[in-house]
Amino acid sequence: MIRLLNIVCCLLLVNFSCTAQHAPQKEKSGYAVPVIGNSFEIGYTKGKNAVGKEYVTISKGDSKKVSTFFKVNSKGDLTVKAVAKVLSSNVASLQIAVGNSTKRVKISGNEFQTVDLGKFSISNEGYKSVDFLSSTKDIAIETIILEGSATADGVIYCRDKDNFYWTRRGPSCHLGYGPQGENTTYYYNEVLVPEGQDVEGSYFMANGFGQGYFGIQVNSPTERRILFSVWSPFHTDDPNAIPEDQKIKLLKKGKDVYIGEFGNEGSGGQSFLRYNWKAGVTYKFLLKGQPDGKGNTDFTAWFFAPENNNWALIASFKRPQTNTYLKGFHSFLENFNPNQGYLTRHVQFKNQWTYNGQWNKVTQARLTVDATYRQGNRVDATGGTTANGYFLKMGGFFDEIEKPDTIFKFDNTQSAPQIDFDSLP
């Protein structure tokens, strides 16, 4: 999951600001947009990707569309240039588009050089793209240079190669719920992924807490999962480095649930059930967290699918050296497939409750964003309220966003969950 430790810190620290948004400073020759960190092969499935490690390749006779995205903060004229070279011949004809305006330009030479791609009229500020449509020869494009009055108030894109991977994934966004109360033992949430929003690479996280996360994801065109993970108290990205007395211990698991470990985002215990959940259907999530009285805490996750009409155990883990009830109730939305970062995802959360001897309804949610957004590399992430609760949306380079740190109020008029805790598997 994307920078999860940062997500939790952002949600738990009351005075933490996630509002910073910095456009790259203009260079002498305009804004130089590295294509490999800001481009996508539209419709990419499998095989060789036009977006390489050093440049984008537009191949002869290929119908693939490759788009480089950026956000302008002004309207006006936009002059576009490219640092490009011909790979397989001395001269090539390249067709490009910006908005509804299409042009064909000549590229010559086997060394990178700056080529004028034309001037375009930008009628409104927001996300735009330079679309590479076809070429008569193989062409390599390294950089796009943006100039003109449309760039007067800055351009948002990623220039730092260390963040190209994260930028192509897109910014994650989160909702921190409240009030949370003391000695909370259960979190309850309902999740609906609207039809058409179940994009490959999506993780729709329902019940987040200070020590882990629980939700559903789309792993491939043929596989979907219910995922529940708990971090070890030992901070490392290598699960093999965790001392034995700080490893997450499995207490029990549900039928057909895989149990393993995870790393690269902190480390800990992981469980998942391969389950063909469907868009347009509401699913219920229940999480329990309670100290065991011996200096550890047990975390247990259950999933309710309406077609089965019962609660299914995912897993129960013991987290050592931890003495806490549930804290930091949150949800988030992310994309973990960088080739799918040009697509939009939307998820709805509804009927949130906490339990500490009695059910307490959630009445507000605070929107936060990750480092990709806060650093100004990409800002297509937002959230808000619906008729039934809250929503999150990210990816796809849309412009309608709420300011991070906005607190949304919602009057939940639904009844508290009716759950017999003693009968749960």
N, C-alpha and C positions, 0 to 999 in steps of 0.2 A: 504494500500500500504506500501511497505517496507521502513521504516525510511525516509519518504518523506521529512521531514524538513531538514534532513542531505543532501539529494540529492540536494535540491535547494541551500543550502549553498555551497555545493561543486561546483555547476555549476556557481554561481554568483560571488564567490570570485576568482579574477583573479590569485592571487598568491597561492591559496590553492593547496597543493600537495596531490595527491591520489595514490602515487607510492609505499608507504611502503608495504613491503611484508616480513613477519617475520615467519620463520619456528620455531616450538616449539624446545626448547633446549633439547638435548639428556639427558636422565636420565641414572643412573648407569647401569641399566639393559636393556638399549635400549630405543626405543620410545614406550611408552604405549599409544595406541590409544583406547579411550573409544568407544565401539561399538555403543551405543545408539545415539551418536551425529554424527556418520560418516557412518551409515549403512542404507540400504533400502531393503525392501521386493520387489524384482523385479516383476513387473506385479501386484502390489497391487491394488485392486479395493475397496472393502468394507469388513466390518467384522473385526475380530480380527487381529491385526497387529503383525507380528513376532518381530518387533522393539518395545520393551516396554519402561517403564519408568526407569528401573534399568538394564536390560540386554536384549539381543536378545535370543529368544527361537527357537531352531530348533526342530520341533516336529516329533515324530515317524511316519513314513509312509507318511509324507507330501512332496509333490513335489515342494513346494515353494523354490525359490532360494533367499538367503539373501546375500548381498554383502557389505563388509566394504571397503571404498575407502580412499586412501591416495596418496600423490605425493612424489616420491623419486627424488632427484636431482642428482643421480649418477646411473651408471649401475654397475653390479657386483652380488655377492651372497646376497641373502636375506633369513635370518633365521626367521621363523615365529613361535611364541608361542601364546597360548591362555590361559587366566584365565577363567576356565570353570568348570561346575559341571553337574552331571547327576541328573535329576529331578525325574524320575519315577523308577529308578533301580540303581544298583551299577555299572554296566558296560554297555557302549554303543560304537558303531562303528560310526564314523563321517566321511563323505566324503567331502573333500574340494578341491578347485582348485585355483591356482594362474597362470593367463595366460592360457597356453595350458597344464600345468602340473597338473594332478589330483592325489590326494593321499587319502588313507583311514587310519585314526588313531583311537586309542582306548582311550576313556575317561572313567575314573572310579572315584567313590566316590561321596558323596552327599554334599561335602563342596567344595567351590571354591579353585582350585589349578592350578598351572601353568603346561601346557601340551605342549610338543614339537610337532608342526605341520609339521616340516620338513624344508629343505633348498631348495631354488629355485634360478634359474639363471635369472637375469634381464638384458636383452640385451640393453635397452635404458632407459634413465631417463623419467619421466613423471608420469601421474596418473596410478595407479594400483589398484587392488582390491583382497581381499581374499574372495572367494565365498564359502559359506556353502551350500552344495547341498542336502544332505540327512543324516538321522540318524536312527539307529535301536531303539533308545529310545529318550525320551524328554531330550534335553540338553540346559542348560543356558550358554551363553557366555557373559562375562562382559568386557573383555579387550583383545586386540591383542597387542602383543609385537613384535617389529621389530628390528632386529639386522643385522649386516653384512656390507660388503663393499658398498652395494647399498644405505646404510643410511649415508655414510661418509660425504656427503655435506648437510645433513639435510632432514627432512621429513615434509611435509605440511599436517596438519589435524587440527581438532578442539579439544582442550582439556578442554575448559572452559564450564561448564554445562550451564551457563547463555546464551551461544551462540549456544547451540545445535539446538534449533528451527530454528534460522536464518541460520545456516550452512546447515541444511537439506533442507531449501528452496533454497539455492544457492545464489551467489552474483548477485545483480542487476547491470546493466550497463546503461550508459546514454550518450547522445550526446547533447552538448550545442552549439546552432547554432549562427552564426554571419555573417556579422555585423548585429546589431539590430536596430540602429538608434534612433532618438528622436521622442517623441509623436506618437509612433506606436499604431494604433488602431486595426489592424487585424493581426493574424497569420494564415497562410495557409500551410497545409501539406497533403501529400498523403501516405497511408500506404498499404503495401502488405505483408501478412503473407503467405509464400510459403506453398504449399500443404505438409501435413505431419508435419508441425511445429505448428499447432494449438492445443497444448497440454493442457489438463485440468489444471487449476491453473495459466494459463498465463495471464499477463496483458501487452498489447502492447500500450504504452502511446504515443500519437501523438503530441498533443499541450500542453506542459507544460508551466507554467508561474509562476511568483513569488508568486502568491496567490492560485494556484490550478493546476488541471490536467484534461485531456480530452483524452479518448482513448477507446479501445475495449478489452474485456476479455472473457475468457472461464471459466464459472462458474461450469459446470457439463457436462456430456455427452449429456444432452438434453437442456441446457440453455447457451445462450451467451448474452452479454450486451454491450451497448454503455454507458460509464460512464463519468460523468462530475461533478466535485466537487470543492468547493471553501472553503478555510480555513477561520475561523473567525479570526479577529485581536486579540482576547483574547486567550492567549496561555494556553490550557488545553487539556487533553485527554478525558475529560468528557463533552459531549455536554450540559448536564444539568447544568453545572457550568457557562456557558456563560451568562453574564449579558444581559438583553433584548436589551440594546442599542448597543450591539456588536454582535448580532446574524445576520447570513446571511438571507436576506429577498428574498423571491421568487417574481420575477416580472411577469414572464410568463413561461409556459411550453408547450412542444409539446404533441401531441396526444399519449395517453397510456404511458406517461413518469411518472415514480415513483419519488416522492419527499420525502426526509427525511433528517436525520442528520447522521453524522459519528463521531467516536471517536477513541481513542487508537493510533493516529498518528497525534496529534493535533486534532482539532474538527472543524466542520463547516457544510455547506449545501451540500447535495448530491442529484444527480439526475441520473437515469439510464433508458434506454429503452431496454427491452428484444427484441433482434433482431438477427435472425439467419444469421449473416454474415458468409462468406465462405472463406476458404483458397484459395489462387490462384487468388483472385479478389482484385483490387485496390479500396480503399475507400478514400474519400476526407473529410478533417476536416477543419472547419473555426471557429476561435475564435475571439471575439471582446472584447476589454477592453477600457473603456472611463470614465473619471471623469464626475459626474453629475452636477458639479458646486456648490454643497452644502457640500463638504467635504467627499463625498462617491464616489465609483466607481462601475459601472455596468459591469458585465461580462456575455457574451452570447455565446452559443455554437450551431453550426449547423453541420449536418452530411449529406453527399451526397453518396447515394448508386446508382450505375449505373443502376440497375434493375428498380429503381423508377424514375430515371432521374430528380430529383429535390432535392433542399435543404430542409432538415427536421429540424425543431427546436427541440433541446433537452431541454434547459432551459436557463433562464436569471435570474441572481442573483444580488442583490445589496449588496456590502460589505461596511459596515459602517466604519467611521473613516479612510478612505483610499482615497487618492487623487493621482492617478497614471495612466499613460498609461501602455500598456503591456510592460513587461520587463522579461528577463530570459527565452527566447524561448528555449525549450529543448524537447527531447523525451527520453523515457527509456523503458527498458524491465525487467520484473521481474516474478518470480513464487511465488504465495501465498499459494501453497499447499505443505507442507513439505514432504508428502509421494511421491510426483512426482518430487522431486529434482534431481533424477538421470537421468532425461530425458533432452535432448537438445531442446532449442527453438531458432528460428531465425526469424527476422523481417527486412523488408526493408522499408526505408523512402525515398521519392523522391519528387522533385519539390517544395521545401520550399520557401515561400515568406513572406515578411512583408509588411505592408501598412501604410503609414503616409501621405496620400494625393496623393501618387503614389506608385506603386508596386516596391519593392526592393528585388532582389533575394538573397538568402542565398548562400554564397560562401565557407563556411568552417564549420566544426563541431569538437568539442573537446570531446574526450573520457574520461569519469570519471567512477569511480566504488564506491561501498558502503563500509561500515565498515567491512562487512564479508570478502571482498577481502583485504582491506587495513590492517586488523589485521592478515592476513595470515591464516585464517581458511579455505578458499577455494578460488581458483584463476581461475576458469573456466568461465571467462566472457571476451568478447572482442567486437570490432567493427571495421569498416573500410568503404571503398567505394565499390560501385558496378558500373555497366555500366550506371545506372540511378540515382545514389545518394549515400546513406549511408546504412549501416546495423548494427544491434546489434545481438549478440549471447551469450547465457548463459546456464549453466546447462549441465549435461551429462559427466563431467570430461574429457573434451578435453584439449589438450596441446598447440594448435596453437593460441597464444594470442598476441595482440598488447600491448605495454606499456601504462598504464594509463597516461593521460594528453597529449597523442599524438593528434596533430591537423591534421585533414584530409581536403584536399582541393578538391573541385569538381566544375567543370565549367558547370553549369546548362544552357543548350541551349534551354530548353523548353520555351514556351510563358507564360507570366503572366496570372493568372486566369482571366476569363471573368465573373465577378459577378456583377449583379445589386443589390447593397446593399439595395436600397429602396424597392425592391420587396421581400426581405427575410422575411420569416414568423416570 
